[in-house]
Amino acid sequence: MSSSKTPGDTQKFIKAVADHKGWILNRDSEYIEFLVNGLTVNHERYGFYQCPCRDSYGDKVKDKDIHCPCEYAAADIQEYGQCFCGLFLDADYYSSHEDVDGIPERRPDELFPD
């Protein structure tokens, strides 16, 4: 299993992802804290940053599509301005000050645990 991560490590990780991808983090600091804590807990459980907003197998290979940022994030952000969990936003959506809202799930049913 990978090394232990703190919420501070996770915060640095999501900031680095956002900077690298040209995305912006959700402005709601309480929501970010909730997601950071979920990602950190999942890293401790599974050894990788698995999206805290989705059910998983807890298996790095079976869940490879939902490692943060999930493989659906770019398409979600392009179409809806936000990723599924609302962690990452595009600049236009962020500037609109609209609340992050639920978007359709792109993950195919066959990839969900039973």
C-alpha positions as CSV (number, residue, x, y, z in Angstrom):
1,M,0.0,0.0,0.0
2,S,1.1,3.6,-0.6
3,S,2.4,5.9,2.0
4,S,0.0,7.6,4.4
5,K,-1.6,10.9,3.4
6,T,-2.8,13.8,5.5
7,P,-5.6,16.2,4.6
8,G,-2.9,18.7,3.9
9,D,-1.3,16.3,1.4
10,T,-4.6,15.8,-0.2
11,Q,-5.3,19.5,-0.5
12,K,-1.9,19.9,-2.2
13,F,-2.8,17.0,-4.6
14,I,-6.1,18.5,-5.7
15,K,-4.6,22.0,-6.1
16,A,-1.9,20.5,-8.3
17,V,-4.4,18.6,-10.4
18,A,-6.5,21.7,-10.8
19,D,-3.5,23.8,-11.8
20,H,-2.2,21.1,-14.2
21,K,-5.6,20.7,-15.9
22,G,-6.5,24.4,-16.0
23,W,-9.5,23.7,-13.6
24,I,-10.6,25.7,-10.6
25,L,-11.5,24.2,-7.2
26,N,-15.0,24.7,-5.9
27,R,-15.2,27.9,-3.9
28,D,-17.2,26.3,-1.0
29,S,-14.5,25.7,1.6
30,E,-16.7,23.5,3.8
31,Y,-17.5,21.3,0.8
32,I,-13.8,21.1,-0.2
33,E,-12.9,20.1,3.3
34,F,-15.6,17.3,3.1
35,L,-14.2,16.0,-0.2
36,V,-10.5,16.3,1.0
37,N,-11.4,14.3,4.1
38,G,-13.2,11.7,2.0
39,L,-10.3,11.4,-0.4
40,T,-7.8,11.1,2.5
41,V,-9.9,8.4,4.1
42,N,-10.1,6.5,0.9
43,H,-6.3,6.8,0.4
44,E,-5.8,5.4,3.8
45,R,-8.3,2.5,3.1
46,Y,-7.3,1.7,-0.4
47,G,-3.9,3.2,-1.1
48,F,-5.2,5.6,-3.8
49,Y,-7.3,8.7,-4.1
50,Q,-10.7,7.2,-5.0
51,C,-13.6,9.5,-5.6
52,P,-15.5,9.8,-2.3
53,C,-18.7,10.4,-4.2
54,R,-18.9,6.9,-5.8
55,D,-19.3,3.3,-4.6
56,S,-16.2,1.3,-5.2
57,Y,-14.7,-2.1,-5.0
58,G,-11.8,-0.7,-3.0
59,D,-9.5,-2.3,-5.6
60,K,-7.0,-0.2,-7.5
61,V,-7.5,-2.0,-10.8
62,K,-11.3,-2.4,-10.7
63,D,-11.7,1.2,-9.6
64,K,-9.0,2.7,-12.0
65,D,-11.7,4.8,-13.7
66,I,-12.6,6.6,-10.5
67,H,-9.1,7.5,-9.2
68,C,-9.2,11.3,-8.6
69,P,-9.5,13.0,-11.0
70,C,-11.7,10.3,-12.4
71,E,-11.6,9.5,-16.1
72,Y,-15.0,11.2,-16.6
73,A,-14.0,14.5,-15.1
74,A,-12.8,16.2,-18.3
75,A,-15.9,15.3,-20.2
76,D,-18.1,16.4,-17.3
77,I,-16.3,19.7,-16.9
78,Q,-16.5,20.3,-20.7
79,E,-20.2,19.6,-20.8
80,Y,-21.5,20.7,-17.4
81,G,-18.7,23.0,-16.1
82,Q,-18.1,20.7,-13.1
83,C,-16.9,17.2,-12.4
84,F,-19.4,14.7,-10.9
85,C,-18.6,15.5,-7.3
86,G,-18.2,19.2,-7.9
87,L,-14.6,19.4,-6.8
88,F,-13.2,20.7,-10.1
89,L,-14.9,23.5,-12.2
90,D,-14.1,25.3,-15.4
91,A,-13.4,29.0,-15.3
92,D,-16.8,30.0,-16.8
93,Y,-18.8,28.0,-14.4
94,Y,-16.7,29.3,-11.5
95,S,-17.2,32.9,-12.7
96,S,-21.0,32.4,-13.0
97,H,-21.2,31.9,-9.2
98,E,-23.9,29.2,-9.9
99,D,-24.2,26.5,-7.2
100,V,-22.6,23.2,-8.0
101,D,-25.4,20.8,-8.7
102,G,-25.8,17.1,-9.5
103,I,-25.0,16.0,-13.0
104,P,-25.7,12.7,-14.7
105,E,-23.4,9.7,-13.9
106,R,-21.2,8.7,-16.8
107,R,-19.7,5.6,-15.2
108,P,-21.2,2.6,-16.9
109,D,-23.4,0.4,-14.7
110,E,-21.2,-2.6,-15.2
111,L,-18.3,-0.9,-13.4
112,F,-20.4,-0.4,-10.2
113,P,-20.0,-2.9,-7.4
114,D,-23.0,-5.2,-6.9
